[in-house]
Amino acid sequence: MSRTDERSSGPFPDPSEPSSPGPFPEPSDPSSAEPQGHGLRLCSWDAESDADVEAWLRGRTDPDFQRWNTPLVWDATFEGARESLRRRAESDAAGTTVAFRVTDAESGATLGQVGLSGIDAHLRRAVVGYWVLPEARGRRVATRALDLAARWTFTELGIHRLELDHAVGHAASCRIAELCGFRYEGLLRGAAFAEGRQDAFRDAHLHARLATDPAPEGIR
């Protein structure tokens, strides 16, 4: 999985007024609120839903997640996870992040998370991160969700450059990034917290996909 989407960011500008920051598309717009494709639907998280909170907590406390990610704030309890989702909803509403619950398009089952952060209002750049629940792994959920989110980001938000980085050694994330058209661009020295620590660092690989890059084929 890629590093979690916990970056500071600013409101995204209205494409018709590039010099003036503006909000993201209104949640009432279905094409913006719930992207669909590859057998998935990307939905908003609901901090008042116990099922959503439980899924968020399981995802963030999963040992494999914690091996490759050291969040700024640990969600160790049910109520802590609820508060985390509430904060994310606030930043989504402000247009500084976008967080999607990845669900199966037919059953509605929660499969994971994909989201944007680090949004640059002027350079039209953002960072994407994702994770997948243990029971949903091995089904190409990460690949399908990442490509779906990237396409939505380019077409609905007008982002030009979408970056993805992950801790060095995470070969699966490298493969997923490349399958989704995120080219490897180099090594970021000391760019990520070390496993389980915020007082030490580790290197990360940087990948990126541009809106002008050819869309990957064969993702399903």
mmCIF file of the C-alpha atoms, coordinates in Angstrom:
data_MODEL
# 
_entry.id   MODEL 
# 
loop_
_atom_site.group_PDB 
_atom_site.id 
_atom_site.type_symbol 
_atom_site.label_atom_id 
_atom_site.label_alt_id 
_atom_site.label_comp_id 
_atom_site.label_asym_id 
_atom_site.label_entity_id 
_atom_site.label_seq_id 
_atom_site.pdbx_PDB_ins_code 
_atom_site.Cartn_x 
_atom_site.Cartn_y 
_atom_site.Cartn_z 
_atom_site.occupancy 
_atom_site.B_iso_or_equiv 
_atom_site.pdbx_formal_charge 
_atom_site.auth_seq_id 
_atom_site.auth_comp_id 
_atom_site.auth_asym_id 
_atom_site.auth_atom_id 
_atom_site.pdbx_PDB_model_num 
ATOM 1   C CA . MET A 1 1   ? 0.000   0.000   0.000   1.00 0.00 ? 1   MET A CA 1 
ATOM 2   C CA . SER A 1 2   ? 1.145   3.549   -0.568  1.00 0.00 ? 2   SER A CA 1 
ATOM 3   C CA . ARG A 1 3   ? 1.812   5.923   2.264   1.00 0.00 ? 3   ARG A CA 1 
ATOM 4   C CA . THR A 1 4   ? -1.283  7.302   3.946   1.00 0.00 ? 4   THR A CA 1 
ATOM 5   C CA . ASP A 1 5   ? -2.725  10.522  2.599   1.00 0.00 ? 5   ASP A CA 1 
ATOM 6   C CA . GLU A 1 6   ? -1.906  12.813  5.531   1.00 0.00 ? 6   GLU A CA 1 
ATOM 7   C CA . ARG A 1 7   ? -0.385  15.945  4.042   1.00 0.00 ? 7   ARG A CA 1 
ATOM 8   C CA . SER A 1 8   ? -1.135  19.602  4.599   1.00 0.00 ? 8   SER A CA 1 
ATOM 9   C CA . SER A 1 9   ? -2.921  21.161  1.664   1.00 0.00 ? 9   SER A CA 1 
ATOM 10  C CA . GLY A 1 10  ? -4.869  24.130  0.404   1.00 0.00 ? 10  GLY A CA 1 
ATOM 11  C CA . PRO A 1 11  ? -8.215  24.618  -1.371  1.00 0.00 ? 11  PRO A CA 1 
ATOM 12  C CA . PHE A 1 12  ? -8.255  23.715  -5.042  1.00 0.00 ? 12  PHE A CA 1 
ATOM 13  C CA . PRO A 1 13  ? -8.819  26.622  -7.456  1.00 0.00 ? 13  PRO A CA 1 
ATOM 14  C CA . ASP A 1 14  ? -11.828 26.932  -9.716  1.00 0.00 ? 14  ASP A CA 1 
ATOM 15  C CA . PRO A 1 15  ? -10.531 26.098  -13.234 1.00 0.00 ? 15  PRO A CA 1 
ATOM 16  C CA . SER A 1 16  ? -12.281 29.199  -14.563 1.00 0.00 ? 16  SER A CA 1 
ATOM 17  C CA . GLU A 1 17  ? -10.483 31.388  -12.039 1.00 0.00 ? 17  GLU A CA 1 
ATOM 18  C CA . PRO A 1 18  ? -6.940  29.999  -11.728 1.00 0.00 ? 18  PRO A CA 1 
ATOM 19  C CA . SER A 1 19  ? -5.750  32.811  -9.490  1.00 0.00 ? 19  SER A CA 1 
ATOM 20  C CA . SER A 1 20  ? -8.521  32.411  -6.902  1.00 0.00 ? 20  SER A CA 1 
ATOM 21  C CA . PRO A 1 21  ? -8.789  29.285  -4.725  1.00 0.00 ? 21  PRO A CA 1 
ATOM 22  C CA . GLY A 1 22  ? -12.205 27.659  -4.681  1.00 0.00 ? 22  GLY A CA 1 
ATOM 23  C CA . PRO A 1 23  ? -13.889 24.523  -3.298  1.00 0.00 ? 23  PRO A CA 1 
ATOM 24  C CA . PHE A 1 24  ? -14.011 21.072  -4.801  1.00 0.00 ? 24  PHE A CA 1 
ATOM 25  C CA . PRO A 1 25  ? -17.121 20.021  -6.748  1.00 0.00 ? 25  PRO A CA 1 
ATOM 26  C CA . GLU A 1 26  ? -20.222 19.917  -4.584  1.00 0.00 ? 26  GLU A CA 1 
ATOM 27  C CA . PRO A 1 27  ? -20.871 16.517  -2.952  1.00 0.00 ? 27  PRO A CA 1 
ATOM 28  C CA . SER A 1 28  ? -24.345 16.553  -4.514  1.00 0.00 ? 28  SER A CA 1 
ATOM 29  C CA . ASP A 1 29  ? -22.780 16.030  -7.947  1.00 0.00 ? 29  ASP A CA 1 
ATOM 30  C CA . PRO A 1 30  ? -22.872 12.219  -8.381  1.00 0.00 ? 30  PRO A CA 1 
ATOM 31  C CA . SER A 1 31  ? -20.066 12.231  -10.943 1.00 0.00 ? 31  SER A CA 1 
ATOM 32  C CA . SER A 1 32  ? -17.819 13.843  -8.357  1.00 0.00 ? 32  SER A CA 1 
ATOM 33  C CA . ALA A 1 33  ? -19.130 12.260  -5.165  1.00 0.00 ? 33  ALA A CA 1 
ATOM 34  C CA . GLU A 1 34  ? -19.155 8.593   -6.136  1.00 0.00 ? 34  GLU A CA 1 
ATOM 35  C CA . PRO A 1 35  ? -16.813 7.590   -8.951  1.00 0.00 ? 35  PRO A CA 1 
ATOM 36  C CA . GLN A 1 36  ? -17.581 4.137   -10.329 1.00 0.00 ? 36  GLN A CA 1 
ATOM 37  C CA . GLY A 1 37  ? -15.610 1.713   -12.452 1.00 0.00 ? 37  GLY A CA 1 
ATOM 38  C CA . HIS A 1 38  ? -13.539 -1.477  -12.416 1.00 0.00 ? 38  HIS A CA 1 
ATOM 39  C CA . GLY A 1 39  ? -16.273 -3.110  -10.301 1.00 0.00 ? 39  GLY A CA 1 
ATOM 40  C CA . LEU A 1 40  ? -15.828 -0.502  -7.544  1.00 0.00 ? 40  LEU A CA 1 
ATOM 41  C CA . ARG A 1 41  ? -17.657 2.501   -6.176  1.00 0.00 ? 41  ARG A CA 1 
ATOM 42  C CA . LEU A 1 42  ? -15.808 5.236   -4.268  1.00 0.00 ? 42  LEU A CA 1 
ATOM 43  C CA . CYS A 1 43  ? -17.988 6.671   -1.491  1.00 0.00 ? 43  CYS A CA 1 
ATOM 44  C CA . SER A 1 44  ? -17.606 9.218   1.265   1.00 0.00 ? 44  SER A CA 1 
ATOM 45  C CA . TRP A 1 45  ? -16.790 7.953   4.757   1.00 0.00 ? 45  TRP A CA 1 
ATOM 46  C CA . ASP A 1 46  ? -19.500 8.509   7.385   1.00 0.00 ? 46  ASP A CA 1 
ATOM 47  C CA . ALA A 1 47  ? -18.090 9.256   10.828  1.00 0.00 ? 47  ALA A CA 1 
ATOM 48  C CA . GLU A 1 48  ? -21.508 8.585   12.396  1.00 0.00 ? 48  GLU A CA 1 
ATOM 49  C CA . SER A 1 49  ? -21.699 5.083   10.923  1.00 0.00 ? 49  SER A CA 1 
ATOM 50  C CA . ASP A 1 50  ? -20.368 2.443   13.305  1.00 0.00 ? 50  ASP A CA 1 
ATOM 51  C CA . ALA A 1 51  ? -19.666 0.163   10.327  1.00 0.00 ? 51  ALA A CA 1 
ATOM 52  C CA . ASP A 1 52  ? -17.516 2.836   8.664   1.00 0.00 ? 52  ASP A CA 1 
ATOM 53  C CA . VAL A 1 53  ? -15.665 3.565   11.892  1.00 0.00 ? 53  VAL A CA 1 
ATOM 54  C CA . GLU A 1 54  ? -15.015 -0.137  12.465  1.00 0.00 ? 54  GLU A CA 1 
ATOM 55  C CA . ALA A 1 55  ? -13.639 -0.548  8.934   1.00 0.00 ? 55  ALA A CA 1 
ATOM 56  C CA . TRP A 1 56  ? -11.424 2.538   9.309   1.00 0.00 ? 56  TRP A CA 1 
ATOM 57  C CA . LEU A 1 57  ? -10.082 1.294   12.643  1.00 0.00 ? 57  LEU A CA 1 
ATOM 58  C CA . ARG A 1 58  ? -9.360  -2.200  11.295  1.00 0.00 ? 58  ARG A CA 1 
ATOM 59  C CA . GLY A 1 59  ? -7.575  -0.789  8.292   1.00 0.00 ? 59  GLY A CA 1 
ATOM 60  C CA . ARG A 1 60  ? -5.405  1.567   10.293  1.00 0.00 ? 60  ARG A CA 1 
ATOM 61  C CA . THR A 1 61  ? -4.506  -0.949  13.004  1.00 0.00 ? 61  THR A CA 1 
ATOM 62  C CA . ASP A 1 62  ? -3.734  -3.801  10.599  1.00 0.00 ? 62  ASP A CA 1 
ATOM 63  C CA . PRO A 1 63  ? -0.123  -4.995  11.111  1.00 0.00 ? 63  PRO A CA 1 
ATOM 64  C CA . ASP A 1 64  ? 0.671   -4.783  7.397   1.00 0.00 ? 64  ASP A CA 1 
ATOM 65  C CA . PHE A 1 65  ? -0.598  -1.192  7.278   1.00 0.00 ? 65  PHE A CA 1 
ATOM 66  C CA . GLN A 1 66  ? 1.488   -0.284  10.310  1.00 0.00 ? 66  GLN A CA 1 
ATOM 67  C CA . ARG A 1 67  ? 4.572   -1.939  8.848   1.00 0.00 ? 67  ARG A CA 1 
ATOM 68  C CA . TRP A 1 68  ? 4.617   0.483   5.924   1.00 0.00 ? 68  TRP A CA 1 
ATOM 69  C CA . ASN A 1 69  ? 2.851   3.523   7.388   1.00 0.00 ? 69  ASN A CA 1 
ATOM 70  C CA . THR A 1 70  ? 3.394   5.650   10.460  1.00 0.00 ? 70  THR A CA 1 
ATOM 71  C CA . PRO A 1 71  ? 0.451   8.075   10.592  1.00 0.00 ? 71  PRO A CA 1 
ATOM 72  C CA . LEU A 1 72  ? 0.673   11.496  12.186  1.00 0.00 ? 72  LEU A CA 1 
ATOM 73  C CA . VAL A 1 73  ? -2.116  10.410  14.565  1.00 0.00 ? 73  VAL A CA 1 
ATOM 74  C CA . TRP A 1 74  ? -2.638  6.789   15.571  1.00 0.00 ? 74  TRP A CA 1 
ATOM 75  C CA . ASP A 1 75  ? -6.233  5.568   15.629  1.00 0.00 ? 75  ASP A CA 1 
ATOM 76  C CA . ALA A 1 76  ? -5.993  3.086   18.487  1.00 0.00 ? 76  ALA A CA 1 
ATOM 77  C CA . THR A 1 77  ? -9.586  3.110   19.755  1.00 0.00 ? 77  THR A CA 1 
ATOM 78  C CA . PHE A 1 78  ? -13.070 3.094   18.266  1.00 0.00 ? 78  PHE A CA 1 
ATOM 79  C CA . GLU A 1 79  ? -13.799 6.645   19.422  1.00 0.00 ? 79  GLU A CA 1 
ATOM 80  C CA . GLY A 1 80  ? -10.375 7.768   18.248  1.00 0.00 ? 80  GLY A CA 1 
ATOM 81  C CA . ALA A 1 81  ? -11.150 6.382   14.807  1.00 0.00 ? 81  ALA A CA 1 
ATOM 82  C CA . ARG A 1 82  ? -14.492 8.205   14.800  1.00 0.00 ? 82  ARG A CA 1 
ATOM 83  C CA . GLU A 1 83  ? -12.762 11.488  15.602  1.00 0.00 ? 83  GLU A CA 1 
ATOM 84  C CA . SER A 1 84  ? -10.254 10.816  12.851  1.00 0.00 ? 84  SER A CA 1 
ATOM 85  C CA . LEU A 1 85  ? -13.075 10.388  10.352  1.00 0.00 ? 85  LEU A CA 1 
ATOM 86  C CA . ARG A 1 86  ? -14.750 13.553  11.604  1.00 0.00 ? 86  ARG A CA 1 
ATOM 87  C CA . ARG A 1 87  ? -11.550 15.530  11.070  1.00 0.00 ? 87  ARG A CA 1 
ATOM 88  C CA . ARG A 1 88  ? -11.209 14.037  7.613   1.00 0.00 ? 88  ARG A CA 1 
ATOM 89  C CA . ALA A 1 89  ? -14.805 15.015  6.795   1.00 0.00 ? 89  ALA A CA 1 
ATOM 90  C CA . GLU A 1 90  ? -14.039 18.590  7.843   1.00 0.00 ? 90  GLU A CA 1 
ATOM 91  C CA . SER A 1 91  ? -10.964 18.804  5.632   1.00 0.00 ? 91  SER A CA 1 
ATOM 92  C CA . ASP A 1 92  ? -12.882 17.213  2.758   1.00 0.00 ? 92  ASP A CA 1 
ATOM 93  C CA . ALA A 1 93  ? -15.644 19.812  3.158   1.00 0.00 ? 93  ALA A CA 1 
ATOM 94  C CA . ALA A 1 94  ? -13.017 22.566  3.156   1.00 0.00 ? 94  ALA A CA 1 
ATOM 95  C CA . GLY A 1 95  ? -11.575 21.200  -0.072  1.00 0.00 ? 95  GLY A CA 1 
ATOM 96  C CA . THR A 1 96  ? -8.156  20.438  1.374   1.00 0.00 ? 96  THR A CA 1 
ATOM 97  C CA . THR A 1 97  ? -8.391  16.629  1.113   1.00 0.00 ? 97  THR A CA 1 
ATOM 98  C CA . VAL A 1 98  ? -10.556 14.011  -0.555  1.00 0.00 ? 98  VAL A CA 1 
ATOM 99  C CA . ALA A 1 99  ? -11.157 10.692  1.213   1.00 0.00 ? 99  ALA A CA 1 
ATOM 100 C CA . PHE A 1 100 ? -13.008 7.813   -0.411  1.00 0.00 ? 100 PHE A CA 1 
ATOM 101 C CA . ARG A 1 101 ? -14.253 4.562   1.098   1.00 0.00 ? 101 ARG A CA 1 
ATOM 102 C CA . VAL A 1 102 ? -13.558 1.908   -1.531  1.00 0.00 ? 102 VAL A CA 1 
ATOM 103 C CA . THR A 1 103 ? -16.561 -0.391  -1.881  1.00 0.00 ? 103 THR A CA 1 
ATOM 104 C CA . ASP A 1 104 ? -17.641 -3.314  -4.040  1.00 0.00 ? 104 ASP A CA 1 
ATOM 105 C CA . ALA A 1 105 ? -20.014 -1.869  -6.648  1.00 0.00 ? 105 ALA A CA 1 
ATOM 106 C CA . GLU A 1 106 ? -22.486 -4.748  -6.272  1.00 0.00 ? 106 GLU A CA 1 
ATOM 107 C CA . SER A 1 107 ? -22.480 -5.659  -2.593  1.00 0.00 ? 107 SER A CA 1 
ATOM 108 C CA . GLY A 1 108 ? -21.473 -2.297  -1.123  1.00 0.00 ? 108 GLY A CA 1 
ATOM 109 C CA . ALA A 1 109 ? -18.924 -4.014  1.129   1.00 0.00 ? 109 ALA A CA 1 
ATOM 110 C CA . THR A 1 110 ? -16.095 -1.797  2.307   1.00 0.00 ? 110 THR A CA 1 
ATOM 111 C CA . LEU A 1 111 ? -12.755 -2.861  0.817   1.00 0.00 ? 111 LEU A CA 1 
ATOM 112 C CA . GLY A 1 112 ? -10.390 -0.059  1.770   1.00 0.00 ? 112 GLY A CA 1 
ATOM 113 C CA . GLN A 1 113 ? -9.546  3.619   1.416   1.00 0.00 ? 113 GLN A CA 1 
ATOM 114 C CA . VAL A 1 114 ? -8.122  5.872   -1.287  1.00 0.00 ? 114 VAL A CA 1 
ATOM 115 C CA . GLY A 1 115 ? -7.633  9.599   -0.896  1.00 0.00 ? 115 GLY A CA 1 
ATOM 116 C CA . LEU A 1 116 ? -5.915  12.807  -1.904  1.00 0.00 ? 116 LEU A CA 1 
ATOM 117 C CA . SER A 1 117 ? -3.869  15.224  0.158   1.00 0.00 ? 117 SER A CA 1 
ATOM 118 C CA . GLY A 1 118 ? -1.009  17.655  -0.317  1.00 0.00 ? 118 GLY A CA 1 
ATOM 119 C CA . ILE A 1 119 ? -3.119  19.555  -2.832  1.00 0.00 ? 119 ILE A CA 1 
ATOM 120 C CA . ASP A 1 120 ? -1.307  22.496  -4.426  1.00 0.00 ? 120 ASP A CA 1 
ATOM 121 C CA . ALA A 1 121 ? -3.825  25.075  -5.568  1.00 0.00 ? 121 ALA A CA 1 
ATOM 122 C CA . HIS A 1 122 ? -1.550  26.737  -8.105  1.00 0.00 ? 122 HIS A CA 1 
ATOM 123 C CA . LEU A 1 123 ? 0.546   23.929  -9.574  1.00 0.00 ? 123 LEU A CA 1 
ATOM 124 C CA . ARG A 1 124 ? -2.494  21.626  -9.731  1.00 0.00 ? 124 ARG A CA 1 
ATOM 125 C CA . ARG A 1 125 ? -0.636  18.882  -7.944  1.00 0.00 ? 125 ARG A CA 1 
ATOM 126 C CA . ALA A 1 126 ? -1.792  16.371  -5.321  1.00 0.00 ? 126 ALA A CA 1 
ATOM 127 C CA . VAL A 1 127 ? -0.662  13.231  -3.503  1.00 0.00 ? 127 VAL A CA 1 
ATOM 128 C CA . VAL A 1 128 ? -2.652  10.000  -3.519  1.00 0.00 ? 128 VAL A CA 1 
ATOM 129 C CA . GLY A 1 129 ? -2.571  7.304   -0.847  1.00 0.00 ? 129 GLY A CA 1 
ATOM 130 C CA . TYR A 1 130 ? -4.521  4.105   -0.262  1.00 0.00 ? 130 TYR A CA 1 
ATOM 131 C CA . TRP A 1 131 ? -4.893  1.002   1.851   1.00 0.00 ? 131 TRP A CA 1 
ATOM 132 C CA . VAL A 1 132 ? -6.877  -2.234  1.512   1.00 0.00 ? 132 VAL A CA 1 
ATOM 133 C CA . LEU A 1 133 ? -8.529  -4.282  4.255   1.00 0.00 ? 133 LEU A CA 1 
ATOM 134 C CA . PRO A 1 134 ? -6.943  -7.712  4.849   1.00 0.00 ? 134 PRO A CA 1 
ATOM 135 C CA . GLU A 1 135 ? -9.941  -9.684  3.589   1.00 0.00 ? 135 GLU A CA 1 
ATOM 136 C CA . ALA A 1 136 ? -9.973  -7.740  0.292   1.00 0.00 ? 136 ALA A CA 1 
ATOM 137 C CA . ARG A 1 137 ? -6.340  -8.316  -0.639  1.00 0.00 ? 137 ARG A CA 1 
ATOM 138 C CA . GLY A 1 138 ? -5.371  -10.480 -3.585  1.00 0.00 ? 138 GLY A CA 1 
ATOM 139 C CA . ARG A 1 139 ? -8.289  -9.182  -5.691  1.00 0.00 ? 139 ARG A CA 1 
ATOM 140 C CA . ARG A 1 140 ? -6.503  -6.237  -7.365  1.00 0.00 ? 140 ARG A CA 1 
ATOM 141 C CA . VAL A 1 141 ? -8.558  -3.820  -5.267  1.00 0.00 ? 141 VAL A CA 1 
ATOM 142 C CA . ALA A 1 142 ? -5.636  -1.430  -4.823  1.00 0.00 ? 142 ALA A CA 1 
ATOM 143 C CA . THR A 1 143 ? -4.871  -1.364  -8.545  1.00 0.00 ? 143 THR A CA 1 
ATOM 144 C CA . ARG A 1 144 ? -8.486  -0.819  -9.528  1.00 0.00 ? 144 ARG A CA 1 
ATOM 145 C CA . ALA A 1 145 ? -9.131  1.821   -6.848  1.00 0.00 ? 145 ALA A CA 1 
ATOM 146 C CA . LEU A 1 146 ? -5.947  3.751   -7.588  1.00 0.00 ? 146 LEU A CA 1 
ATOM 147 C CA . ASP A 1 147 ? -6.658  3.961   -11.318 1.00 0.00 ? 147 ASP A CA 1 
ATOM 148 C CA . LEU A 1 148 ? -10.294 4.921   -10.714 1.00 0.00 ? 148 LEU A CA 1 
ATOM 149 C CA . ALA A 1 149 ? -9.278  7.656   -8.262  1.00 0.00 ? 149 ALA A CA 1 
ATOM 150 C CA . ALA A 1 150 ? -6.580  8.960   -10.612 1.00 0.00 ? 150 ALA A CA 1 
ATOM 151 C CA . ARG A 1 151 ? -8.966  9.213   -13.557 1.00 0.00 ? 151 ARG A CA 1 
ATOM 152 C CA . TRP A 1 152 ? -11.520 11.026  -11.394 1.00 0.00 ? 152 TRP A CA 1 
ATOM 153 C CA . THR A 1 153 ? -8.852  13.391  -10.068 1.00 0.00 ? 153 THR A CA 1 
ATOM 154 C CA . PHE A 1 154 ? -7.755  14.400  -13.557 1.00 0.00 ? 154 PHE A CA 1 
ATOM 155 C CA . THR A 1 155 ? -11.214 14.741  -15.095 1.00 0.00 ? 155 THR A CA 1 
ATOM 156 C CA . GLU A 1 156 ? -13.231 16.162  -12.178 1.00 0.00 ? 156 GLU A CA 1 
ATOM 157 C CA . LEU A 1 157 ? -10.657 18.221  -10.263 1.00 0.00 ? 157 LEU A CA 1 
ATOM 158 C CA . GLY A 1 158 ? -8.371  19.304  -13.066 1.00 0.00 ? 158 GLY A CA 1 
ATOM 159 C CA . ILE A 1 159 ? -5.238  18.074  -11.292 1.00 0.00 ? 159 ILE A CA 1 
ATOM 160 C CA . HIS A 1 160 ? -2.205  17.961  -13.601 1.00 0.00 ? 160 HIS A CA 1 
ATOM 161 C CA . ARG A 1 161 ? 0.292   15.962  -11.528 1.00 0.00 ? 161 ARG A CA 1 
ATOM 162 C CA . LEU A 1 162 ? -0.626  13.200  -9.104  1.00 0.00 ? 162 LEU A CA 1 
ATOM 163 C CA . GLU A 1 163 ? 2.155   11.833  -6.915  1.00 0.00 ? 163 GLU A CA 1 
ATOM 164 C CA . LEU A 1 164 ? 2.424   8.571   -4.990  1.00 0.00 ? 164 LEU A CA 1 
ATOM 165 C CA . ASP A 1 165 ? 5.232   7.532   -2.673  1.00 0.00 ? 165 ASP A CA 1 
ATOM 166 C CA . HIS A 1 166 ? 5.883   4.491   -0.527  1.00 0.00 ? 166 HIS A CA 1 
ATOM 167 C CA . ALA A 1 167 ? 8.567   3.193   1.799   1.00 0.00 ? 167 ALA A CA 1 
ATOM 168 C CA . VAL A 1 168 ? 11.536  1.570   0.088   1.00 0.00 ? 168 VAL A CA 1 
ATOM 169 C CA . GLY A 1 169 ? 11.187  -2.206  0.109   1.00 0.00 ? 169 GLY A CA 1 
ATOM 170 C CA . HIS A 1 170 ? 7.455   -2.281  -0.521  1.00 0.00 ? 170 HIS A CA 1 
ATOM 171 C CA . ALA A 1 171 ? 7.621   -4.095  -3.864  1.00 0.00 ? 171 ALA A CA 1 
ATOM 172 C CA . ALA A 1 172 ? 3.844   -4.515  -4.134  1.00 0.00 ? 172 ALA A CA 1 
ATOM 173 C CA . SER A 1 173 ? 3.319   -0.763  -4.058  1.00 0.00 ? 173 SER A CA 1 
ATOM 174 C CA . CYS A 1 174 ? 5.907   -0.323  -6.811  1.00 0.00 ? 174 CYS A CA 1 
ATOM 175 C CA . ARG A 1 175 ? 4.069   -2.821  -9.006  1.00 0.00 ? 175 ARG A CA 1 
ATOM 176 C CA . ILE A 1 176 ? 0.673   -1.256  -8.361  1.00 0.00 ? 176 ILE A CA 1 
ATOM 177 C CA . ALA A 1 177 ? 1.983   2.240   -9.100  1.00 0.00 ? 177 ALA A CA 1 
ATOM 178 C CA . GLU A 1 178 ? 3.516   1.171   -12.394 1.00 0.00 ? 178 GLU A CA 1 
ATOM 179 C CA . LEU A 1 179 ? 0.418   -0.791  -13.447 1.00 0.00 ? 179 LEU A CA 1 
ATOM 180 C CA . CYS A 1 180 ? -1.619  2.374   -12.877 1.00 0.00 ? 180 CYS A CA 1 
ATOM 181 C CA . GLY A 1 181 ? 0.683   4.556   -14.953 1.00 0.00 ? 181 GLY A CA 1 
ATOM 182 C CA . PHE A 1 182 ? 2.619   6.141   -12.083 1.00 0.00 ? 182 PHE A CA 1 
ATOM 183 C CA . ARG A 1 183 ? 6.181   6.255   -13.365 1.00 0.00 ? 183 ARG A CA 1 
ATOM 184 C CA . TYR A 1 184 ? 9.061   5.765   -10.959 1.00 0.00 ? 184 TYR A CA 1 
ATOM 185 C CA . GLU A 1 185 ? 10.881  9.094   -10.622 1.00 0.00 ? 185 GLU A CA 1 
ATOM 186 C CA . GLY A 1 186 ? 13.491  8.489   -7.962  1.00 0.00 ? 186 GLY A CA 1 
ATOM 187 C CA . LEU A 1 187 ? 14.458  8.091   -4.334  1.00 0.00 ? 187 LEU A CA 1 
ATOM 188 C CA . LEU A 1 188 ? 13.246  10.464  -1.623  1.00 0.00 ? 188 LEU A CA 1 
ATOM 189 C CA . ARG A 1 189 ? 15.844  10.286  1.142   1.00 0.00 ? 189 ARG A CA 1 
ATOM 190 C CA . GLY A 1 190 ? 14.428  10.276  4.658   1.00 0.00 ? 190 GLY A CA 1 
ATOM 191 C CA . ALA A 1 191 ? 10.973  11.204  3.363   1.00 0.00 ? 191 ALA A CA 1 
ATOM 192 C CA . ALA A 1 192 ? 8.897   8.842   5.536   1.00 0.00 ? 192 ALA A CA 1 
ATOM 193 C CA . PHE A 1 193 ? 8.720   8.052   9.218   1.00 0.00 ? 193 PHE A CA 1 
ATOM 194 C CA . ALA A 1 194 ? 10.398  4.808   10.234  1.00 0.00 ? 194 ALA A CA 1 
ATOM 195 C CA . GLU A 1 195 ? 8.112   1.928   11.171  1.00 0.00 ? 195 GLU A CA 1 
ATOM 196 C CA . GLY A 1 196 ? 6.269   2.777   14.379  1.00 0.00 ? 196 GLY A CA 1 
ATOM 197 C CA . ARG A 1 197 ? 8.374   5.898   15.073  1.00 0.00 ? 197 ARG A CA 1 
ATOM 198 C CA . GLN A 1 198 ? 8.101   9.620   14.531  1.00 0.00 ? 198 GLN A CA 1 
ATOM 199 C CA . ASP A 1 199 ? 11.653  10.370  15.654  1.00 0.00 ? 199 ASP A CA 1 
ATOM 200 C CA . ALA A 1 200 ? 13.394  8.438   12.851  1.00 0.00 ? 200 ALA A CA 1 
ATOM 201 C CA . PHE A 1 201 ? 13.041  8.316   9.093   1.00 0.00 ? 201 PHE A CA 1 
ATOM 202 C CA . ARG A 1 202 ? 13.346  6.011   6.100   1.00 0.00 ? 202 ARG A CA 1 
ATOM 203 C CA . ASP A 1 203 ? 13.660  6.491   2.362   1.00 0.00 ? 203 ASP A CA 1 
ATOM 204 C CA . ALA A 1 204 ? 10.731  6.389   -0.036  1.00 0.00 ? 204 ALA A CA 1 
ATOM 205 C CA . HIS A 1 205 ? 10.214  5.808   -3.748  1.00 0.00 ? 205 HIS A CA 1 
ATOM 206 C CA . LEU A 1 206 ? 8.483   8.581   -5.683  1.00 0.00 ? 206 LEU A CA 1 
ATOM 207 C CA . HIS A 1 207 ? 6.064   7.793   -8.505  1.00 0.00 ? 207 HIS A CA 1 
ATOM 208 C CA . ALA A 1 208 ? 3.895   10.212  -10.469 1.00 0.00 ? 208 ALA A CA 1 
ATOM 209 C CA . ARG A 1 209 ? 1.256   10.251  -13.174 1.00 0.00 ? 209 ARG A CA 1 
ATOM 210 C CA . LEU A 1 210 ? 0.380   13.290  -15.267 1.00 0.00 ? 210 LEU A CA 1 
ATOM 211 C CA . ALA A 1 211 ? -2.997  14.113  -16.735 1.00 0.00 ? 211 ALA A CA 1 
ATOM 212 C CA . THR A 1 212 ? -1.271  14.103  -20.136 1.00 0.00 ? 212 THR A CA 1 
ATOM 213 C CA . ASP A 1 213 ? 0.225   10.609  -19.707 1.00 0.00 ? 213 ASP A CA 1 
ATOM 214 C CA . PRO A 1 214 ? -1.375  7.727   -21.632 1.00 0.00 ? 214 PRO A CA 1 
ATOM 215 C CA . ALA A 1 215 ? -4.018  6.000   -19.540 1.00 0.00 ? 215 ALA A CA 1 
ATOM 216 C CA . PRO A 1 216 ? -3.046  2.464   -18.522 1.00 0.00 ? 216 PRO A CA 1 
ATOM 217 C CA . GLU A 1 217 ? -4.887  -0.380  -20.195 1.00 0.00 ? 217 GLU A CA 1 
ATOM 218 C CA . GLY A 1 218 ? -6.101  -3.757  -19.027 1.00 0.00 ? 218 GLY A CA 1 
ATOM 219 C CA . ILE A 1 219 ? -7.108  -2.773  -15.477 1.00 0.00 ? 219 ILE A CA 1 
ATOM 220 C CA . ARG A 1 220 ? -10.196 -4.675  -14.396 1.00 0.00 ? 220 ARG A CA 1 
# 
